[in-house]
C-alpha cells in the first residue's frame, strides 16, 4: 500500500510517499480502507517532534512510527476478534494520535471509531475527530454547559471554534463569537 512516511523529525520536506506493507488486523481492531484524512496541529507537532517533551511518546531521537496522520474516515474491510459493533462495509471515522491515517489502509482500535451518519461524506467526517472532540469536551466536560447559558467563543472560525459554536447552539445557549471580520459570515 502507499503511505506518507517519515524517518526523522522536521517539516513537510521529511515526508515521502512510498510503498509499505499493509497492516494486519489485531484483536479489538478494525482494518479501514482510508478514503479521506485531515491534517491538524497534532500531526504538525508530531512531524516536527516539538514541543520536545512529545518525543517521550513518539520517539526521542527519531519517530517510532513511520506513518503520520490522526484523523480519518473510511470503510471497514476486516474485523479483528473481539470487535462487536462494526461489520465489513461500515463507513467509519475516528482518530489515532499515534499515527497511521496518512496511508491507504489503517489498523485502528475499534474504540476510537464511530459509524458515519448515513449521508455524510468521507471528506467531511475526516475533519471531525480531534477538533470536534476538543470542542465537545471543552463545552460539555470542562465548561459544564447548561441550556440557556451565555458562552463566549474566542476564535470561533477556527477548527475547534466552529464546532464549539454549533455545540453551544445545540444546547440552546446564547453564543458571543469572536473572529476576524473576514470570517464573520461563516461564523454567523
Secondary structure as a PSIPRED ss2 file (coil, helix, strand):
# PSIPRED VFORMAT (PSIPRED V4.0)

   1 X C   1.000  0.000  0.000
   2 X E   0.000  0.000  1.000
   3 X E   0.000  0.000  1.000
   4 X E   0.000  0.000  1.000
   5 X E   0.000  0.000  1.000
   6 X C   1.000  0.000  0.000
   7 X C   1.000  0.000  0.000
   8 X C   1.000  0.000  0.000
   9 X C   1.000  0.000  0.000
  10 X C   1.000  0.000  0.000
  11 X C   1.000  0.000  0.000
  12 X H   0.000  1.000  0.000
  13 X H   0.000  1.000  0.000
  14 X H   0.000  1.000  0.000
  15 X C   1.000  0.000  0.000
  16 X E   0.000  0.000  1.000
  17 X E   0.000  0.000  1.000
  18 X E   0.000  0.000  1.000
  19 X E   0.000  0.000  1.000
  20 X C   1.000  0.000  0.000
  21 X C   1.000  0.000  0.000
  22 X C   1.000  0.000  0.000
  23 X C   1.000  0.000  0.000
  24 X C   1.000  0.000  0.000
  25 X C   1.000  0.000  0.000
  26 X C   1.000  0.000  0.000
  27 X C   1.000  0.000  0.000
  28 X C   1.000  0.000  0.000
  29 X E   0.000  0.000  1.000
  30 X E   0.000  0.000  1.000
  31 X E   0.000  0.000  1.000
  32 X E   0.000  0.000  1.000
  33 X E   0.000  0.000  1.000
  34 X E   0.000  0.000  1.000
  35 X E   0.000  0.000  1.000
  36 X E   0.000  0.000  1.000
  37 X E   0.000  0.000  1.000
  38 X E   0.000  0.000  1.000
  39 X C   1.000  0.000  0.000
  40 X C   1.000  0.000  0.000
  41 X H   0.000  1.000  0.000
  42 X H   0.000  1.000  0.000
  43 X H   0.000  1.000  0.000
  44 X H   0.000  1.000  0.000
  45 X H   0.000  1.000  0.000
  46 X H   0.000  1.000  0.000
  47 X H   0.000  1.000  0.000
  48 X H   0.000  1.000  0.000
  49 X C   1.000  0.000  0.000
  50 X C   1.000  0.000  0.000
  51 X C   1.000  0.000  0.000
  52 X H   0.000  1.000  0.000
  53 X H   0.000  1.000  0.000
  54 X H   0.000  1.000  0.000
  55 X H   0.000  1.000  0.000
  56 X H   0.000  1.000  0.000
  57 X H   0.000  1.000  0.000
  58 X H   0.000  1.000  0.000
  59 X C   1.000  0.000  0.000
  60 X C   1.000  0.000  0.000
  61 X C   1.000  0.000  0.000
  62 X C   1.000  0.000  0.000
  63 X C   1.000  0.000  0.000
  64 X C   1.000  0.000  0.000
  65 X C   1.000  0.000  0.000
  66 X C   1.000  0.000  0.000
  67 X E   0.000  0.000  1.000
  68 X C   1.000  0.000  0.000
  69 X C   1.000  0.000  0.000
  70 X C   1.000  0.000  0.000
  71 X E   0.000  0.000  1.000
  72 X E   0.000  0.000  1.000
  73 X E   0.000  0.000  1.000
  74 X E   0.000  0.000  1.000
  75 X E   0.000  0.000  1.000
  76 X E   0.000  0.000  1.000
  77 X E   0.000  0.000  1.000
  78 X E   0.000  0.000  1.000
  79 X E   0.000  0.000  1.000
  80 X C   1.000  0.000  0.000
  81 X C   1.000  0.000  0.000
  82 X C   1.000  0.000  0.000
  83 X C   1.000  0.000  0.000
  84 X C   1.000  0.000  0.000
  85 X C   1.000  0.000  0.000
  86 X C   1.000  0.000  0.000
  87 X C   1.000  0.000  0.000
  88 X C   1.000  0.000  0.000
  89 X C   1.000  0.000  0.000
  90 X C   1.000  0.000  0.000
  91 X E   0.000  0.000  1.000
  92 X E   0.000  0.000  1.000
  93 X E   0.000  0.000  1.000
  94 X E   0.000  0.000  1.000
  95 X E   0.000  0.000  1.000
  96 X C   1.000  0.000  0.000
  97 X C   1.000  0.000  0.000
  98 X C   1.000  0.000  0.000
  99 X C   1.000  0.000  0.000
 100 X C   1.000  0.000  0.000
 101 X C   1.000  0.000  0.000
 102 X C   1.000  0.000  0.000
 103 X E   0.000  0.000  1.000
 104 X C   1.000  0.000  0.000
 105 X E   0.000  0.000  1.000
 106 X E   0.000  0.000  1.000
 107 X E   0.000  0.000  1.000
 108 X E   0.000  0.000  1.000
 109 X E   0.000  0.000  1.000
 110 X H   0.000  1.000  0.000
 111 X H   0.000  1.000  0.000
 112 X H   0.000  1.000  0.000
 113 X E   0.000  0.000  1.000
 114 X E   0.000  0.000  1.000
 115 X E   0.000  0.000  1.000
 116 X C   1.000  0.000  0.000
 117 X C   1.000  0.000  0.000
 118 X C   1.000  0.000  0.000
 119 X C   1.000  0.000  0.000
 120 X C   1.000  0.000  0.000
 121 X C   1.000  0.000  0.000
 122 X H   0.000  1.000  0.000
 123 X H   0.000  1.000  0.000
 124 X H   0.000  1.000  0.000
 125 X H   0.000  1.000  0.000
 126 X C   1.000  0.000  0.000
 127 X C   1.000  0.000  0.000
 128 X C   1.000  0.000  0.000
 129 X H   0.000  1.000  0.000
 130 X H   0.000  1.000  0.000
 131 X H   0.000  1.000  0.000
 132 X H   0.000  1.000  0.000
 133 X H   0.000  1.000  0.000
 134 X H   0.000  1.000  0.000
 135 X H   0.000  1.000  0.000
 136 X H   0.000  1.000  0.000
 137 X H   0.000  1.000  0.000
 138 X H   0.000  1.000  0.000
 139 X H   0.000  1.000  0.000
 140 X H   0.000  1.000  0.000
 141 X H   0.000  1.000  0.000
 142 X H   0.000  1.000  0.000
 143 X C   1.000  0.000  0.000
 144 X C   1.000  0.000  0.000
 145 X C   1.000  0.000  0.000
 146 X C   1.000  0.000  0.000
 147 X C   1.000  0.000  0.000
 148 X C   1.000  0.000  0.000
 149 X C   1.000  0.000  0.000
 150 X E   0.000  0.000  1.000
 151 X E   0.000  0.000  1.000
 152 X E   0.000  0.000  1.000
 153 X E   0.000  0.000  1.000
 154 X E   0.000  0.000  1.000
 155 X C   1.000  0.000  0.000
 156 X C   1.000  0.000  0.000
 157 X C   1.000  0.000  0.000
 158 X C   1.000  0.000  0.000
 159 X H   0.000  1.000  0.000
 160 X H   0.000  1.000  0.000
 161 X H   0.000  1.000  0.000
 162 X H   0.000  1.000  0.000
 163 X H   0.000  1.000  0.000
 164 X H   0.000  1.000  0.000
 165 X H   0.000  1.000  0.000
 166 X H   0.000  1.000  0.000
 167 X H   0.000  1.000  0.000
 168 X H   0.000  1.000  0.000
 169 X H   0.000  1.000  0.000
 170 X H   0.000  1.000  0.000
 171 X C   1.000  0.000  0.000
 172 X C   1.000  0.000  0.000
 173 X C   1.000  0.000  0.000
 174 X E   0.000  0.000  1.000
 175 X E   0.000  0.000  1.000
 176 X E   0.000  0.000  1.000
 177 X E   0.000  0.000  1.000
 178 X E   0.000  0.000  1.000
 179 X C   1.000  0.000  0.000
 180 X C   1.000  0.000  0.000
 181 X H   0.000  1.000  0.000
 182 X H   0.000  1.000  0.000
 183 X H   0.000  1.000  0.000
 184 X H   0.000  1.000  0.000
 185 X H   0.000  1.000  0.000
 186 X H   0.000  1.000  0.000
 187 X H   0.000  1.000  0.000
 188 X C   1.000  0.000  0.000
